[in-house]
Amino acid sequence: MVRLRSIQAPMKQNSFEERRDSVRAHRIITVRHRLIKHKSRKVNSIWQLSTTENMSLSGLLFVSAIAYHLGDIIELQVVMSGVLDIFNGFGKVMRVSRNKGGYYQVAVKYVDLKSKHRPAKSMIASQ
C-alpha cells in the first residue's frame, strides 16, 4: 500500500493579508468614525461618514477622507441599513494607505477600552 503525502510549501508572512487572525468578509456597510486619541492624548473630533470595504471579528477596513495615523484610537459605529447595529466600539489604526482617488484606506483592529479597575466592594471583601 502506498501512502501519499501532501507537500506544502512554507507560508510566507510578508503581506498584511496573511497575518490576519480571522477571516474577512467583503461587505460595503455604513461606518461612522471619529478620532478619540492621537499620540496618547484625548481628542474631541466630529463624526465622519464612510463605508467599509471588508470586516472580520477582529477588525475592519474602511475608506476615509481623513488621514489617520498609525496607533490612533478611533470610535466606530457600523450600521446596516441605518437600523441594525453591527459594531459600536473602538479601534486602533494598524495601517493607512492612500488610494488613487485621494481617499485613504484605514485598517483598524478592535480594542477594548473598558476600565480594568476592580469595584471598591470586591477590594474591601478581599482584604
MOPAC internal coordinates of N, CA, C and O (Angstrom, degrees):
PM7 1SCF
backbone

  N    0.0000 0     0.00 0     0.00 0    0    0    0
  C    1.4391 1     0.00 0     0.00 0    1    0    0
  C    1.5279 1   108.49 1     0.00 0    2    1    0
  O    1.2310 1   120.83 1   -47.92 1    3    2    1
  N    1.2895 1   116.01 1   132.08 1    3    2    1
  C    1.4607 1   121.89 1  -178.91 1    5    3    2
  C    1.5245 1   108.49 1  -105.02 1    6    5    3
  O    1.2310 1   121.28 1   -52.07 1    7    6    5
  N    1.3238 1   115.16 1   127.93 1    7    6    5
  C    1.4694 1   119.78 1   176.68 1    9    7    6
  C    1.5134 1   109.43 1   -99.45 1   10    9    7
  O    1.2310 1   121.37 1   -45.76 1   11   10    9
  N    1.2968 1   114.98 1   134.24 1   11   10    9
  C    1.4618 1   120.08 1   177.68 1   13   11   10
  C    1.5136 1   109.12 1   -98.83 1   14   13   11
  O    1.2310 1   121.22 1   -46.79 1   15   14   13
  N    1.2931 1   115.27 1   133.21 1   15   14   13
  C    1.4583 1   120.32 1   176.74 1   17   15   14
  C    1.5091 1   108.59 1  -110.37 1   18   17   15
  O    1.2310 1   120.92 1   -39.77 1   19   18   17
  N    1.2838 1   115.85 1   140.23 1   19   18   17
  C    1.4570 1   118.12 1   174.81 1   21   19   18
  C    1.5231 1   108.01 1   -86.74 1   22   21   19
  O    1.2310 1   121.52 1   -46.92 1   23   22   21
  N    1.2877 1   114.70 1   133.08 1   23   22   21
  C    1.4581 1   120.43 1   178.67 1   25   23   22
  C    1.5133 1   107.56 1  -103.52 1   26   25   23
  O    1.2310 1   121.52 1   -57.58 1   27   26   25
  N    1.3194 1   114.70 1   122.42 1   27   26   25
  C    1.4655 1   119.60 1  -178.88 1   29   27   26
  C    1.5122 1   108.92 1  -113.94 1   30   29   27
  O    1.2310 1   121.66 1   -45.30 1   31   30   29
  N    1.3083 1   114.42 1   134.70 1   31   30   29
  C    1.4616 1   119.21 1   175.35 1   33   31   30
  C    1.5203 1   108.14 1   -73.71 1   34   33   31
  O    1.2310 1   120.30 1   -35.28 1   35   34   33
  N    1.3278 1   117.03 1   144.72 1   35   34   33
  C    1.4644 1   118.59 1   178.39 1   37   35   34
  C    1.5273 1   110.45 1   -61.64 1   38   37   35
  O    1.2310 1   121.24 1   -40.59 1   39   38   37
  N    1.3421 1   115.22 1   139.41 1   39   38   37
  C    1.4634 1   120.10 1  -179.96 1   41   39   38
  C    1.5119 1   110.49 1   -75.47 1   42   41   39
  O    1.2310 1   121.15 1   -46.62 1   43   42   41
  N    1.3124 1   115.41 1   133.38 1   43   42   41
  C    1.4594 1   119.98 1   173.39 1   45   43   42
  C    1.5183 1   107.58 1   -83.53 1   46   45   43
  O    1.2310 1   120.46 1   -35.49 1   47   46   45
  N    1.3076 1   116.73 1   144.51 1   47   46   45
  C    1.4618 1   120.01 1   178.91 1   49   47   46
  C    1.5157 1   109.56 1  -116.62 1   50   49   47
  O    1.2310 1   121.00 1  -134.18 1   51   50   49
  N    1.3283 1   115.70 1    45.82 1   51   50   49
  C    1.4559 1   120.50 1  -177.94 1   53   51   50
  C    1.5196 1   112.14 1   -82.64 1   54   53   51
  O    1.2310 1   120.60 1   134.24 1   55   54   53
  N    1.3118 1   116.46 1   -45.76 1   55   54   53
  C    1.4542 1   119.44 1  -172.10 1   57   55   54
  C    1.5223 1   112.37 1   -85.24 1   58   57   55
  O    1.2310 1   121.91 1   -21.41 1   59   58   57
  N    1.3145 1   113.95 1   158.59 1   59   58   57
  C    1.4617 1   121.02 1   177.71 1   61   59   58
  C    1.5213 1   110.23 1   -62.33 1   62   61   59
  O    1.2310 1   120.70 1   144.71 1   63   62   61
  N    1.3294 1   116.27 1   -35.29 1   63   62   61
  C    1.4602 1   121.96 1  -177.61 1   65   63   62
  C    1.5274 1   111.75 1   -57.28 1   66   65   63
  O    1.2310 1   120.09 1   140.18 1   67   66   65
  N    1.3345 1   117.44 1   -39.82 1   67   66   65
  C    1.4516 1   121.55 1  -173.42 1   69   67   66
  C    1.5166 1   113.70 1   -81.63 1   70   69   67
  O    1.2310 1   119.79 1   169.44 1   71   70   69
  N    1.3271 1   118.00 1   -10.56 1   71   70   69
  C    1.4566 1   121.00 1  -178.81 1   73   71   70
  C    1.5205 1   112.19 1   -93.72 1   74   73   71
  O    1.2310 1   119.63 1   179.63 1   75   74   73
  N    1.2957 1   118.30 1    -0.37 1   75   74   73
  C    1.4540 1   121.35 1  -178.72 1   77   75   74
  C    1.5152 1   110.82 1   -66.99 1   78   77   75
  O    1.2310 1   121.67 1   -33.93 1   79   78   77
  N    1.3443 1   114.41 1   146.07 1   79   78   77
  C    1.4597 1   118.06 1   178.86 1   81   79   78
  C    1.5191 1   112.46 1  -102.99 1   82   81   79
  O    1.2310 1   119.88 1  -176.11 1   83   82   81
  N    1.3203 1   117.83 1     3.89 1   83   82   81
  C    1.4640 1   121.01 1   174.67 1   85   83   82
  C    1.5293 1   109.36 1  -152.57 1   86   85   83
  O    1.2310 1   121.07 1   -21.74 1   87   86   85
  N    1.3192 1   115.55 1   158.26 1   87   86   85
  C    1.4540 1   122.41 1  -175.29 1   89   87   86
  C    1.5306 1   110.67 1   -74.19 1   90   89   87
  O    1.2310 1   120.74 1   -41.18 1   91   90   89
  N    1.3095 1   116.19 1   138.82 1   91   90   89
  C    1.4616 1   122.16 1   179.14 1   93   91   90
  C    1.5219 1   110.82 1   -93.88 1   94   93   91
  O    1.2310 1   120.72 1   -41.52 1   95   94   93
  N    1.3261 1   116.23 1   138.48 1   95   94   93
  C    1.4557 1   122.20 1   173.67 1   97   95   94
  C    1.5311 1   107.14 1  -106.45 1   98   97   95
  O    1.2310 1   120.25 1   -54.87 1   99   98   97
  N    1.3083 1   117.14 1   125.13 1   99   98   97
  C    1.4570 1   121.33 1  -179.56 1  101   99   98
  C    1.5289 1   108.80 1   -81.57 1  102  101   99
  O    1.2310 1   121.32 1   -80.68 1  103  102  101
  N    1.3192 1   115.08 1    99.32 1  103  102  101
  C    1.4662 1   121.92 1  -178.19 1  105  103  102
  C    1.5188 1   109.86 1  -135.91 1  106  105  103
  O    1.2310 1   120.80 1   -38.12 1  107  106  105
  N    1.3081 1   116.07 1   141.88 1  107  106  105
  C    1.4578 1   120.70 1   175.27 1  109  107  106
  C    1.5185 1   106.91 1  -103.80 1  110  109  107
  O    1.2310 1   121.28 1   -69.67 1  111  110  109
  N    1.3267 1   115.15 1   110.33 1  111  110  109
  C    1.4592 1   122.76 1  -176.21 1  113  111  110
  C    1.5282 1   107.89 1  -134.52 1  114  113  111
  O    1.2310 1   120.34 1   -31.89 1  115  114  113
  N    1.3041 1   116.96 1   148.11 1  115  114  113
  C    1.4578 1   121.74 1   178.84 1  117  115  114
  C    1.5205 1   111.21 1   -65.69 1  118  117  115
  O    1.2310 1   120.93 1   -44.97 1  119  118  117
  N    1.3353 1   115.82 1   135.03 1  119  118  117
  C    1.4597 1   121.16 1   176.75 1  121  119  118
  C    1.5324 1   108.82 1  -134.92 1  122  121  119
  O    1.2310 1   121.50 1   -47.75 1  123  122  121
  N    1.3235 1   114.73 1   132.25 1  123  122  121
  C    1.4630 1   121.40 1   171.47 1  125  123  122
  C    1.5232 1   106.13 1  -101.13 1  126  125  123
  O    1.2310 1   120.42 1   -40.11 1  127  126  125
  N    1.3302 1   116.80 1   139.89 1  127  126  125
  C    1.4628 1   119.98 1  -178.24 1  129  127  126
  C    1.5218 1   110.13 1  -146.98 1  130  129  127
  O    1.2310 1   121.56 1   -30.13 1  131  130  129
  N    1.3321 1   114.62 1   149.87 1  131  130  129
  C    1.4623 1   120.15 1   174.82 1  133  131  130
  C    1.5265 1   108.87 1  -154.79 1  134  133  131
  O    1.2310 1   121.28 1   -29.82 1  135  134  133
  N    1.3204 1   115.15 1   150.18 1  135  134  133
  C    1.4508 1   122.11 1  -179.92 1  137  135  134
  C    1.5225 1   110.05 1   -73.77 1  138  137  135
  O    1.2310 1   120.64 1   -47.45 1  139  138  137
  N    1.3367 1   116.38 1   132.55 1  139  138  137
  C    1.4584 1   122.74 1   179.06 1  141  139  138
  C    1.5311 1   111.01 1  -111.40 1  142  141  139
  O    1.2310 1   120.80 1   137.30 1  143  142  141
  N    1.3572 1   116.07 1   -42.70 1  143  142  141
  C    1.4662 1   121.09 1  -179.87 1  145  143  142
  C    1.5194 1   110.35 1  -138.15 1  146  145  143
  O    1.2310 1   121.36 1   -44.94 1  147  146  145
  N    1.3334 1   115.00 1   135.06 1  147  146  145
  C    1.4587 1   121.58 1   174.12 1  149  147  146
  C    1.5272 1   107.52 1  -131.94 1  150  149  147
  O    1.2310 1   120.47 1   -57.98 1  151  150  149
  N    1.3138 1   116.70 1   122.02 1  151  150  149
  C    1.4725 1   122.58 1  -176.82 1  153  151  150
  C    1.5266 1   111.34 1    51.55 1  154  153  151
  O    1.2310 1   120.71 1  -131.91 1  155  154  153
  N    1.3234 1   116.24 1    48.09 1  155  154  153
  C    1.4717 1   125.20 1   177.08 1  157  155  154
  C    1.5284 1   114.28 1    65.90 1  158  157  155
  O    1.2310 1   119.76 1  -169.60 1  159  158  157
  N    1.3012 1   118.07 1    10.40 1  159  158  157
  C    1.4693 1   121.06 1   176.95 1  161  159  158
  C    1.5208 1   109.60 1  -108.46 1  162  161  159
  O    1.2310 1   120.98 1   -44.71 1  163  162  161
  N    1.3208 1   115.74 1   135.29 1  163  162  161
  C    1.4538 1   120.22 1   178.81 1  165  163  162
  C    1.5243 1   109.98 1   -68.22 1  166  165  163
  O    1.2310 1   121.45 1   -38.86 1  167  166  165
  N    1.3309 1   114.84 1   141.14 1  167  166  165
  C    1.4593 1   122.47 1  -178.88 1  169  167  166
  C    1.5169 1   107.35 1  -131.12 1  170  169  167
  O    1.2310 1   120.45 1   -37.51 1  171  170  169
  N    1.3172 1   116.75 1   142.49 1  171  170  169
  C    1.4601 1   120.81 1   176.80 1  173  171  170
  C    1.5268 1   107.79 1  -115.55 1  174  173  171
  O    1.2310 1   120.49 1   -87.82 1  175  174  173
  N    1.3381 1   116.66 1    92.18 1  175  174  173
  C    1.4583 1   120.92 1  -178.06 1  177  175  174
  C    1.5197 1   111.21 1  -107.35 1  178  177  175
  O    1.2310 1   121.07 1   -12.98 1  179  178  177
  N    1.3259 1   115.55 1   167.02 1  179  178  177
  C    1.4649 1   119.96 1  -179.27 1  181  179  178
  C    1.5254 1   110.00 1   -84.65 1  182  181  179
  O    1.2310 1   121.03 1   -23.62 1  183  182  181
  N    1.3254 1   115.64 1   156.38 1  183  182  181
  C    1.4547 1   122.15 1   179.67 1  185  183  182
  C    1.5229 1   109.99 1   -69.52 1  186  185  183
  O    1.2310 1   120.95 1   -38.63 1  187  186  185
  N    1.3201 1   115.79 1   141.37 1  187  186  185
  C    1.4584 1   123.69 1   174.23 1  189  187  186
  C    1.5242 1   107.50 1  -116.28 1  190  189  187
  O    1.2310 1   120.47 1   -29.07 1  191  190  189
  N    1.3298 1   116.70 1   150.93 1  191  190  189
  C    1.4567 1   121.86 1   180.00 1  193  191  190
  C    1.5197 1   109.22 1  -113.64 1  194  193  191
  O    1.2310 1   120.41 1   -44.75 1  195  194  193
  N    1.3197 1   116.82 1   135.25 1  195  194  193
  C    1.4546 1   121.80 1  -177.29 1  197  195  194
  C    1.5157 1   109.67 1  -154.57 1  198  197  195
  O    1.2310 1   121.04 1    12.67 1  199  198  197
  N    1.3436 1   115.62 1  -167.33 1  199  198  197
  C    1.4647 1   121.27 1   176.15 1  201  199  198
  C    1.5239 1   110.22 1  -133.58 1  202  201  199
  O    1.2310 1   121.25 1   -29.42 1  203  202  201
  N    1.3166 1   115.22 1   150.58 1  203  202  201
  C    1.4632 1   120.56 1   176.29 1  205  203  202
  C    1.5268 1   108.74 1   -79.39 1  206  205  203
  O    1.2310 1   121.18 1   -22.36 1  207  206  205
  N    1.3145 1   115.36 1   157.64 1  207  206  205
  C    1.4652 1   120.93 1   169.77 1  209  207  206
  C    1.5191 1   109.16 1  -104.68 1  210  209  207
  O    1.2310 1   121.34 1   139.96 1  211  210  209
  N    1.3393 1   115.05 1   -40.04 1  211  210  209
  C    1.4504 1   119.76 1   174.30 1  213  211  210
  C    1.5169 1   108.53 1  -157.98 1  214  213  211
  O    1.2310 1   121.17 1   -17.32 1  215  214  213
  N    1.3336 1   115.36 1   162.68 1  215  214  213
  C    1.4594 1   119.74 1  -179.99 1  217  215  214
  C    1.5216 1   110.41 1  -152.66 1  218  217  215
  O    1.2310 1   121.66 1   -20.39 1  219  218  217
  N    1.3417 1   114.43 1   159.61 1  219  218  217
  C    1.4581 1   120.79 1   179.20 1  221  219  218
  C    1.5235 1   108.27 1  -144.71 1  222  221  219
  O    1.2310 1   120.75 1     8.10 1  223  222  221
  N    1.3123 1   116.16 1  -171.90 1  223  222  221
  C    1.4588 1   120.84 1   177.76 1  225  223  222
  C    1.5235 1   112.17 1   -72.18 1  226  225  223
  O    1.2310 1   119.92 1   162.13 1  227  226  225
  N    1.3321 1   117.75 1   -17.87 1  227  226  225
  C    1.4653 1   120.08 1  -176.28 1  229  227  226
  C    1.5194 1   114.80 1  -110.99 1  230  229  227
  O    1.2310 1   119.55 1   169.67 1  231  230  229
  N    1.3320 1   118.46 1   -10.33 1  231  230  229
  C    1.4576 1   119.60 1  -179.58 1  233  231  230
  C    1.5121 1   111.86 1   179.31 1  234  233  231
  O    1.2310 1   121.64 1     6.48 1  235  234  233
  N    1.3394 1   114.46 1  -173.52 1  235  234  233
  C    1.4584 1   119.41 1   178.91 1  237  235  234
  C    1.5153 1   110.75 1  -152.68 1  238  237  235
  O    1.2310 1   121.46 1   -16.67 1  239  238  237
  N    1.3404 1   114.81 1   163.33 1  239  238  237
  C    1.4514 1   123.56 1   176.17 1  241  239  238
  C    1.5120 1   106.44 1  -120.57 1  242  241  239
  O    1.2310 1   120.34 1   -52.38 1  243  242  241
  N    1.3466 1   116.95 1   127.62 1  243  242  241
  C    1.4563 1   119.85 1   178.64 1  245  243  242
  C    1.5210 1   110.31 1  -138.12 1  246  245  243
  O    1.2310 1   121.11 1   -16.42 1  247  246  245
  N    1.3265 1   115.49 1   163.58 1  247  246  245
  C    1.4568 1   123.10 1   179.19 1  249  247  246
  C    1.5178 1   107.87 1   -95.47 1  250  249  247
  O    1.2310 1   120.66 1   -43.17 1  251  250  249
  N    1.3351 1   116.33 1   136.83 1  251  250  249
  C    1.4601 1   121.00 1  -177.73 1  253  251  250
  C    1.5225 1   110.82 1  -138.37 1  254  253  251
  O    1.2310 1   120.50 1   -34.17 1  255  254  253
  N    1.3140 1   116.65 1   145.83 1  255  254  253
  C    1.4589 1   121.49 1   172.43 1  257  255  254
  C    1.5241 1   110.11 1   -81.81 1  258  257  255
  O    1.2310 1   120.69 1   167.00 1  259  258  257
  N    1.3360 1   116.29 1   -13.00 1  259  258  257
  C    1.4600 1   122.59 1  -178.23 1  261  259  258
  C    1.5239 1   109.43 1  -102.14 1  262  261  259
  O    1.2310 1   120.96 1   -43.33 1  263  262  261
  N    1.3348 1   115.77 1   136.67 1  263  262  261
  C    1.4664 1   120.85 1   177.29 1  265  263  262
  C    1.5196 1   109.20 1   -89.76 1  266  265  263
  O    1.2310 1   120.58 1   -82.99 1  267  266  265
  N    1.3208 1   116.49 1    97.01 1  267  266  265
  C    1.4570 1   120.11 1   173.91 1  269  267  266
  C    1.5246 1   109.07 1   -73.90 1  270  269  267
  O    1.2310 1   120.77 1   -15.86 1  271  270  269
  N    1.3339 1   116.13 1   164.14 1  271  270  269
  C    1.4606 1   121.52 1   179.85 1  273  271  270
  C    1.5288 1   110.04 1  -111.24 1  274  273  271
  O    1.2310 1   120.80 1   -26.45 1  275  274  273
  N    1.3279 1   116.07 1   153.55 1  275  274  273
  C    1.4577 1   120.54 1   177.41 1  277  275  274
  C    1.5198 1   109.99 1   -55.28 1  278  277  275
  O    1.2310 1   120.84 1   -46.34 1  279  278  277
  N    1.3185 1   116.00 1   133.66 1  279  278  277
  C    1.4624 1   121.31 1   179.31 1  281  279  278
  C    1.5171 1   114.41 1    89.94 1  282  281  279
  O    1.2310 1   119.57 1   167.33 1  283  282  281
  N    1.3371 1   118.42 1   -12.67 1  283  282  281
  C    1.4664 1   120.20 1   176.62 1  285  283  282
  C    1.5206 1   109.69 1   -59.42 1  286  285  283
  O    1.2310 1   120.83 1   -33.70 1  287  286  285
  N    1.3325 1   116.03 1   146.30 1  287  286  285
  C    1.4620 1   121.28 1   174.03 1  289  287  286
  C    1.5214 1   107.15 1  -106.00 1  290  289  287
  O    1.2310 1   121.11 1   -54.05 1  291  290  289
  N    1.3259 1   115.48 1   125.95 1  291  290  289
  C    1.4578 1   119.96 1   179.87 1  293  291  290
  C    1.5206 1   109.96 1  -123.06 1  294  293  291
  O    1.2310 1   121.77 1   -30.53 1  295  294  293
  N    1.3271 1   114.21 1   149.47 1  295  294  293
  C    1.4645 1   120.50 1   174.64 1  297  295  294
  C    1.5138 1   107.42 1   -91.15 1  298  297  295
  O    1.2310 1   120.62 1   -42.50 1  299  298  297
  N    1.3294 1   116.42 1   137.50 1  299  298  297
  C    1.4589 1   122.32 1  -176.01 1  301  299  298
  C    1.5110 1   111.17 1  -126.75 1  302  301  299
  O    1.2310 1   121.06 1   -39.28 1  303  302  301
  N    1.3248 1   115.59 1   140.72 1  303  302  301
  C    1.4605 1   122.12 1   171.51 1  305  303  302
  C    1.5256 1   106.55 1  -133.48 1  306  305  303
  O    1.2310 1   120.64 1   -69.70 1  307  306  305
  N    1.3254 1   116.38 1   110.30 1  307  306  305
  C    1.4568 1   121.77 1   179.11 1  309  307  306
  C    1.5220 1   107.36 1  -103.98 1  310  309  307
  O    1.2310 1   121.05 1   -57.77 1  311  310  309
  N    1.3387 1   115.60 1   122.23 1  311  310  309
  C    1.4668 1   121.08 1  -174.05 1  313  311  310
  C    1.5234 1   109.74 1  -130.47 1  314  313  311
  O    1.2310 1   120.78 1   -48.43 1  315  314  313
  N    1.3260 1   116.11 1   131.57 1  315  314  313
  C    1.4566 1   121.13 1   177.51 1  317  315  314
  C    1.5247 1   109.53 1   -98.21 1  318  317  315
  O    1.2310 1   120.58 1   -52.77 1  319  318  317
  N    1.3106 1   116.50 1   127.23 1  319  318  317
  C    1.4703 1   124.02 1   178.06 1  321  319  318
  C    1.5239 1   112.73 1    56.85 1  322  321  319
  O    1.2310 1   119.94 1  -156.32 1  323  322  321
  N    1.3207 1   117.71 1    23.68 1  323  322  321
  C    1.4605 1   121.83 1   177.48 1  325  323  322
  C    1.5132 1   114.14 1    71.44 1  326  325  323
  O    1.2310 1   119.70 1  -176.21 1  327  326  325
  N    1.3328 1   118.18 1     3.79 1  327  326  325
  C    1.4560 1   121.20 1  -174.56 1  329  327  326
  C    1.5290 1   112.76 1  -123.54 1  330  329  327
  O    1.2310 1   120.11 1   132.22 1  331  330  329
  N    1.3113 1   117.39 1   -47.78 1  331  330  329
  C    1.4510 1   122.73 1  -172.27 1  333  331  330
  C    1.5248 1   111.39 1   -93.03 1  334  333  331
  O    1.2310 1   120.48 1   -63.64 1  335  334  333
  N    1.3312 1   116.69 1   116.36 1  335  334  333
  C    1.4599 1   121.23 1   177.49 1  337  335  334
  C    1.5230 1   109.56 1   -74.26 1  338  337  335
  O    1.2310 1   120.48 1   -59.27 1  339  338  337
  N    1.3240 1   116.68 1   120.73 1  339  338  337
  C    1.4604 1   121.90 1   177.62 1  341  339  338
  C    1.5237 1   109.38 1   -91.26 1  342  341  339
  O    1.2310 1   120.80 1   135.76 1  343  342  341
  N    1.3416 1   116.07 1   -44.24 1  343  342  341
  C    1.4624 1   120.88 1  -179.35 1  345  343  342
  C    1.5198 1   109.62 1  -153.60 1  346  345  343
  O    1.2310 1   121.01 1   -46.49 1  347  346  345
  N    1.3243 1   115.68 1   133.51 1  347  346  345
  C    1.4605 1   123.21 1   171.23 1  349  347  346
  C    1.5154 1   106.31 1  -130.99 1  350  349  347
  O    1.2310 1   120.21 1   -64.40 1  351  350  349
  N    1.3029 1   117.21 1   115.60 1  351  350  349
  C    1.4566 1   119.48 1  -179.05 1  353  351  350
  C    1.5094 1   111.93 1   175.45 1  354  353  351
  O    1.2310 1   121.28 1    29.20 1  355  354  353
  N    1.3391 1   115.15 1  -150.80 1  355  354  353
  C    1.4527 1   121.12 1  -174.12 1  357  355  354
  C    1.5148 1   110.57 1  -126.30 1  358  357  355
  O    1.2310 1   121.27 1   -26.79 1  359  358  357
  N    1.3202 1   115.17 1   153.21 1  359  358  357
  C    1.4506 1   120.73 1   177.82 1  361  359  358
  C    1.5146 1   110.97 1  -139.97 1  362  361  359
  O    1.2310 1   121.35 1   -30.33 1  363  362  361
  N    1.3185 1   115.01 1   149.67 1  363  362  361
  C    1.4595 1   121.84 1   176.17 1  365  363  362
  C    1.5226 1   108.01 1  -101.43 1  366  365  363
  O    1.2310 1   120.13 1   -49.81 1  367  366  365
  N    1.3254 1   117.36 1   130.19 1  367  366  365
  C    1.4575 1   121.83 1  -179.07 1  369  367  366
  C    1.5282 1   108.87 1   -70.81 1  370  369  367
  O    1.2310 1   121.17 1   -58.77 1  371  370  369
  N    1.3448 1   115.36 1   121.23 1  371  370  369
  C    1.4563 1   121.85 1  -177.51 1  373  371  370
  C    1.5319 1   112.22 1  -106.27 1  374  373  371
  O    1.2310 1   120.50 1   154.88 1  375  374  373
  N    1.3372 1   116.65 1   -25.12 1  375  374  373
  C    1.4610 1   120.71 1  -177.65 1  377  375  374
  C    1.5197 1   108.64 1  -158.32 1  378  377  375
  O    1.2310 1   120.93 1   -38.52 1  379  378  377
  N    1.3411 1   115.82 1   141.48 1  379  378  377
  C    1.4639 1   121.71 1   175.39 1  381  379  378
  C    1.5272 1   107.42 1  -137.76 1  382  381  379
  O    1.2310 1   120.59 1   -48.99 1  383  382  381
  N    1.3232 1   116.48 1   131.01 1  383  382  381
  C    1.4690 1   119.95 1   175.60 1  385  383  382
  C    1.5232 1   108.72 1  -139.68 1  386  385  383
  O    1.2310 1   121.03 1   -36.64 1  387  386  385
  N    1.3092 1   115.63 1   143.36 1  387  386  385
  C    1.4692 1   120.90 1  -178.77 1  389  387  386
  C    1.5185 1   108.74 1   -91.78 1  390  389  387
  O    1.2310 1   120.62 1   -48.43 1  391  390  389
  N    1.3368 1   116.41 1   131.57 1  391  390  389
  C    1.4628 1   119.33 1   179.72 1  393  391  390
  C    1.5351 1   109.94 1   -93.12 1  394  393  391
  O    1.2310 1   120.33 1    -3.28 1  395  394  393
  N    1.3210 1   116.98 1   176.72 1  395  394  393
  C    1.4659 1   121.96 1  -175.60 1  397  395  394
  C    1.5195 1   112.91 1   -63.55 1  398  397  395
  O    1.2310 1   119.88 1   153.69 1  399  398  397
  N    1.3191 1   117.83 1   -26.31 1  399  398  397
  C    1.4593 1   121.59 1  -179.31 1  401  399  398
  C    1.5228 1   113.22 1   -81.13 1  402  401  399
  O    1.2310 1   119.95 1   177.49 1  403  402  401
  N    1.3302 1   117.69 1    -2.51 1  403  402  401
  C    1.4604 1   120.62 1   179.36 1  405  403  402
  C    1.5186 1   113.58 1    92.47 1  406  405  403
  O    1.2310 1   120.37 1   177.74 1  407  406  405
  N    1.3279 1   116.89 1    -2.26 1  407  406  405
  C    1.4567 1   120.96 1   176.59 1  409  407  406
  C    1.5226 1   109.43 1   -90.28 1  410  409  407
  O    1.2310 1   120.77 1    -8.65 1  411  410  409
  N    1.3244 1   116.14 1   171.35 1  411  410  409
  C    1.4558 1   121.23 1  -177.45 1  413  411  410
  C    1.5172 1   110.58 1  -115.95 1  414  413  411
  O    1.2310 1   120.73 1   -40.43 1  415  414  413
  N    1.3121 1   116.20 1   139.57 1  415  414  413
  C    1.4568 1   121.55 1   170.41 1  417  415  414
  C    1.5234 1   106.00 1   -96.15 1  418  417  415
  O    1.2310 1   121.05 1   -58.95 1  419  418  417
  N    1.3224 1   115.60 1   121.05 1  419  418  417
  C    1.4591 1   121.57 1  -175.50 1  421  419  418
  C    1.5269 1   108.99 1  -115.23 1  422  421  419
  O    1.2310 1   121.01 1   -59.09 1  423  422  421
  N    1.3332 1   115.67 1   120.91 1  423  422  421
  C    1.4639 1   121.43 1   177.53 1  425  423  422
  C    1.5206 1   107.78 1  -102.00 1  426  425  423
  O    1.2310 1   120.67 1   -53.94 1  427  426  425
  N    1.3353 1   116.32 1   126.06 1  427  426  425
  C    1.4599 1   120.65 1   179.68 1  429  427  426
  C    1.5218 1   110.41 1  -124.71 1  430  429  427
  O    1.2310 1   121.71 1   -30.74 1  431  430  429
  N    1.3127 1   114.33 1   149.26 1  431  430  429
  C    1.4635 1   122.31 1   173.49 1  433  431  430
  C    1.5176 1   106.35 1  -109.52 1  434  433  431
  O    1.2310 1   120.34 1   -49.20 1  435  434  433
  N    1.3224 1   116.96 1   130.80 1  435  434  433
  C    1.4602 1   120.17 1  -179.97 1  437  435  434
  C    1.5248 1   110.23 1   -62.49 1  438  437  435
  O    1.2310 1   120.96 1   -40.40 1  439  438  437
  N    1.3311 1   115.78 1   139.60 1  439  438  437
  C    1.4644 1   121.28 1   177.09 1  441  439  438
  C    1.5209 1   109.00 1  -131.04 1  442  441  439
  O    1.2310 1   121.21 1   -27.55 1  443  442  441
  N    1.3124 1   115.29 1   152.45 1  443  442  441
  C    1.4619 1   122.52 1   178.79 1  445  443  442
  C    1.5198 1   107.80 1  -102.19 1  446  445  443
  O    1.2310 1   120.23 1   -65.53 1  447  446  445
  N    1.3157 1   117.17 1   114.47 1  447  446  445
  C    1.4598 1   121.14 1  -178.45 1  449  447  446
  C    1.5216 1   112.30 1  -101.96 1  450  449  447
  O    1.2310 1   120.71 1  -165.66 1  451  450  449
  N    1.3301 1   116.25 1    14.34 1  451  450  449
  C    1.4625 1   119.54 1   178.78 1  453  451  450
  C    1.5160 1   109.98 1   -67.04 1  454  453  451
  O    1.2310 1   120.94 1   -32.95 1  455  454  453
  N    1.2989 1   115.81 1   147.05 1  455  454  453
  C    1.4517 1   121.64 1   179.72 1  457  455  454
  C    1.5267 1   109.94 1   -66.58 1  458  457  455
  O    1.2310 1   120.94 1   -40.04 1  459  458  457
  N    1.3227 1   115.81 1   139.96 1  459  458  457
  C    1.4621 1   120.93 1  -179.92 1  461  459  458
  C    1.5327 1   111.70 1   -97.47 1  462  461  459
  O    1.2310 1   120.28 1  -168.13 1  463  462  461
  N    1.3390 1   117.08 1    11.87 1  463  462  461
  C    1.4615 1   121.12 1  -178.75 1  465  463  462
  C    1.5195 1   111.34 1   -72.88 1  466  465  463
  O    1.2310 1   121.33 1   -37.52 1  467  466  465
  N    1.3328 1   115.06 1   142.48 1  467  466  465
  C    1.4648 1   119.49 1   175.85 1  469  467  466
  C    1.5156 1   108.40 1   -81.66 1  470  469  467
  O    1.2310 1   119.75 1   -35.15 1  471  470  469
  N    1.3139 1   118.09 1   144.85 1  471  470  469
  C    1.4632 1   120.16 1   176.74 1  473  471  470
  C    1.5334 1   110.72 1   -63.16 1  474  473  471
  O    1.2310 1   120.62 1   -29.66 1  475  474  473
  N    1.3277 1   116.41 1   150.34 1  475  474  473
  C    1.4693 1   121.59 1  -177.98 1  477  475  474
  C    1.5231 1   111.49 1   -57.73 1  478  477  475
  O    1.2310 1   119.62 1   142.24 1  479  478  477
  N    1.3241 1   118.33 1   -37.76 1  479  478  477
  C    1.4547 1   122.39 1  -178.69 1  481  479  478
  C    1.5229 1   111.32 1   -58.04 1  482  481  479
  O    1.2310 1   120.00 1   135.13 1  483  482  481
  N    1.3432 1   117.61 1   -44.87 1  483  482  481
  C    1.4588 1   119.68 1  -178.55 1  485  483  482
  C    1.5221 1   111.31 1   -72.73 1  486  485  483
  O    1.2310 1   119.84 1   152.55 1  487  486  485
  N    1.3327 1   117.92 1   -27.45 1  487  486  485
  C    1.4668 1   120.30 1   177.20 1  489  487  486
  C    1.5299 1   110.27 1   -68.72 1  490  489  487
  O    1.2310 1   120.24 1   139.14 1  491  490  489
  N    1.3239 1   117.14 1   -40.86 1  491  490  489
  C    1.4658 1   121.26 1   179.83 1  493  491  490
  C    1.5226 1   110.06 1   -67.71 1  494  493  491
  O    1.2310 1   120.71 1   139.09 1  495  494  493
  N    1.3346 1   116.25 1   -40.91 1  495  494  493
  C    1.4645 1   119.96 1  -177.94 1  497  495  494
  C    1.5269 1   111.85 1   -67.67 1  498  497  495
  O    1.2310 1   120.00 1   152.17 1  499  498  497
  N    1.3250 1   117.60 1   -27.83 1  499  498  497
  C    1.4587 1   119.21 1  -177.88 1  501  499  498
  C    1.5241 1   113.22 1   -82.61 1  502  501  499
  O    1.2310 1   119.27 1   173.97 1  503  502  501
  N    1.3221 1   118.99 1    -6.03 1  503  502  501
  C    1.4638 1   121.28 1  -177.66 1  505  503  502
  C    1.5053 1   112.07 1   -88.48 1  506  505  503
  O    1.2310 1   120.10 1   180.00 1  507  506  505

